[in-house]
Amino acid sequence: LSSLLAVKRMDLMECRRYSDGHGFPFANELKLDALVLDNGEKLRIPDFTKGKMETRDIVRRGEAYCVPALGNKSAPQPTAIKGEFSTELPEKLIQFELTADDVGKTQDKDGYRVTLIEMNDYSYVIEVDVKTTSQTTLRKQDIIGEAKAKNGRYIRNRIIDRVPMKNYERVESLLGELINQAANGNLNKSEAQKALDDLNERMGKDESSTLYSAFAFHGPVETAEVTIVAGGESRKEVKQTLELPVYSFAQKAPAKQIDFDELPTVKTTLPIYNGDSEVNASYVDLSAEAMHDEIEIRQRNITYDPGIKHPKQVFLHYPTVQSDLFIHIFDRYDIAYSSDVQFFDADGEPVTEIDDKNSAFRFTVSRLEYDPELFSVPPTRVKANISVLTAPNIIKENYAKNDLPTGVNIEGNKLIVDYAEFTPREIEDVESRLVQRRNHVFAKDSQGYLAEISTLSLPRQDGKPVDVYYFYGHPESFEIWYKGETESVDFELDVEL
C-alpha cells in the first residue's frame, strides 16, 4: 500500500493501482475521498464505488481524474489524495489438482469437497460442497480455477461461468410457461414476477451448499488447478487510511539547458516487478517449427451484422513474445498475393470464386475473412502461405550501476538517459522521441525487472532530449533492448473450416 502513488499530467489527475505491478489476488476496494491542494482546500472526488463519475470539481475518465480548474498554472496545485483501502485477508489457500482421470471423483480437504464434473480439451467444470459452518463459508469468487498445459505452463483464461447449465434450462422452461400463460390472457405482471422470484429463491437454496464453476482456457488443459480462498467469519478485515503524494510529470517545453536539480523526486518504495507479458514471455520469438504448435487458430461466424462482407473469419493468434515490443500486430503477418490462398471442397478439390466484382476473401492484420456464398461450392478447407515477421535476434545490453555508459545515471529510484551523451545502437526519430519507441529501456535489481512509476521526457531546443524514468524499488543496473536483425518466416495455414 505504501507504493500507491498519484501522478499529475497537466490537468489530468491520475491515481491508480499499477495492476501489472502489484495487483492484489483477492477482493479489495480503494475509495478515494478528496484531492488536497497546496492552499489547504479539499476537492471532493466522485465515489466510483457507488457509480458516481463526477463532482462539482472533478470528473472521472477511465482511471484518470480530470480537474479542469487546475489547468491554469496560477491555480492552487494538488499535493495529496486522501482515501481508504479495505479488504478481507483469507485465512489460508487450499489447492486441488485434477486431471481427466478424476472426472466424477471427489477430493476432500479441510471441509471443502471438490468434484470434477467434466473436463474437455479447453475447459473443465467443478462443483464445490461446503459444510454449513462459519469456518467453511464460501463465496463464488473464492473459487479460483486455473489450468496448466503439458509443459507445465499456465494457460490464459478465456471464460468463467458460475451458473449451472440446469439453471439456464429451468429459467428457459419457466419463461416458456409464462409466455404461454400471458398469450392466453392468464397472467399478470405481479404473478410473472412472483414466479421468477420463487425460481430464483429455489435455485439459491440449491446453491447454498454446492457451488458450481466452469472455466475455459486458450489452449488444451492437461491439469486443472483449483484454489479455495478459505476464511469464513475468521477472515481478517483490513482497513487503512491513505494519503497519497501527488507527483507532477507535466510535459516541459523545449529548453536550451536542462536543470537536472529540478527533476521531480519520488519517494523510494519497496520493489515491484515489471508484469508486462512481453517482458516476461518465454520466447524471444517463434521459429518456423514452434509456429505450428504455438500459433492458435480460432474461427468465428458473424451473423448479427448483415453489412459484413466476409462473415466467416479465421484468426491467427500469435502468442505473447518478447519481440511484441518491436513488432506490431499490424506488421506481424502478410500474404503477398491472392494466389497464396486456396479454398477446397469436401472432396479436396479447389473451389473458385463466382463473383468477379466482389472478392470472396481477404486477409487483414491477423485474420483471413471469407464469404462461402461467393464460391462455386461452400469451402470446407483452406490453405494459405503466410509470411511472418519475427525478431529472434533481440540485443540486450546490461550495465551495472557502478559501470554505466556515458550519459546514463542512476540516482535512487531515478534513471536518467541523456541522449546528447549516450548514443544507442539503433536510432529512430531521435529529435522527436516518444516513450514507446524502437529501443526499450529497463532497470533491474537482483530479482528482476522493476516496474515503472512514470517517465518524463525533456526536450532541448537545439539538441537531443533527456529521458527520466522512475521505478519501484532500487535499480541496480540499466538495460536497453534493441530489435536486432529481423527474419521473415513462411508459415503454412492448413485448417478445416
Secondary structure, DSSP 8 states (H G I E B T S, - for coil): -TT--EEEETTEEEE---HHHH--SS-EEEEEEEEEETTS-EEE---GGGT--B-SS-EEETTEEE-GGGGSTTS--EEEEEEEEEEEE-SEEEEEEE-GGGTT-EEEETTEEEEEEEE-SSEEEEEEEE-SSGGG---GGGEEEEEE-TTS-B--EEEEE-S-HHHHHHHHHHHHHHHHHHHTT---HHHHHHHHHHHHHHHHHHTSSEEEEEEEESS--SEEEEEEEE-GGG-EEEEEEEEEEEEE------BSS--GGGS---------B---TTTT-S-SS--HHHHHHHSEEEEEE--S-TT-S--EEEEEE----GGGGTS-HHHHEE---GGGEEEE-TTS-B--B--SSS-SEEEETTEEEE-GGGBSS--SEEEEEEEEEE-TT-EEEEEEGGG--TTEEEETTEEEEETTT---SS-SSGGG--SSSSSEEEEEETTEEB-EEEEEEEEETTEEEEEEEEESS---EEEEEE----EEEEEEEEEE-
